[in-house]
Amino acid sequence: MTKTPGDNCLPAVADAVFDIEGLGEYLKISPRTIWRKISTGEVPPPICIGRSKRWSRAAVDSWLADRAAKAAKGGSR
């Protein structure tokens, strides 16, 4: 059986972060749209690990909850 680099990660840790593709799938938007929204401050900034960019699922979920609460109060995006 061949091991991949991800085999050494704990499942909870591996599921706790998104790469750009995973974040796009989660938010149902393209990676290009994510980068555009980062530059305008509409999406939380990534965590940089070397040249890799990752997003904490907890931070993304918190950001989504804040946006939902503002929308429910009639606030702007």
N, C-alpha and C positions, 0 to 999 in steps of 0.2 A: 504494500500500500504506500503510495507516494504522499508525503506530507506537503502541504502548502504553507506559506508564511502565516496565514490566518489561523492555522490549526493550533498555534501556541497561544492564541488569545482566549481569554475567558469569554464564554458566550455572552454574558451580561455586558461586558466591556465592548465587545465587537458590535453589539446591537445598540449601544449607547451613543454612537457617533455616526454621522453621515459623511460620505464624500460628496462631491458635487452631483454625481449621477443619482446617488441615493436621496439626497435632499430634493433634487428635482422630481423624482418619483413620489416622494412623500408629499410635496407641495403641489404636485401636478402642474409643474411649469418646467420649461427647458433650462438647462444649465446656462445658456446665454442670457436668458431673462434673469436668472439669479445673479449673475455677475453685474448686470445692468442695475438691478435693484440694490445690490451692495453698494455700488458707487453713489447712489442717491440716498442711502441710509434707510431703505425700505425693508431690508433683510438684515438680520444680525450678522456682524462680521465673523469671518471664520477664525478658527484656532489654527495657527501656523505651526506645523511640525516639519522643520526643514523646508522643502519646497512643496510639501503636501498641505492641503487645506482641508480641515474637518470642521463639522458643526456638531455641537453637543445636542443630543435629542432633547434633553431637559431644557436647554436654553431656547431651542426652537419651539417646543411645546409652550413654554412660558410666554414667548413672543406672540404666538398664535392666540393664546388665552387673553393677553392684553389687547390685541387687535379686536378680538371678538367682544370684549367688554366695552371698548370704545365704540364699536359699531352699534352695540345694543343701546348705548346711551345717546346715540345720534351723533357721535363725534366723527371727525374726518379721518381718512386713512392716514 
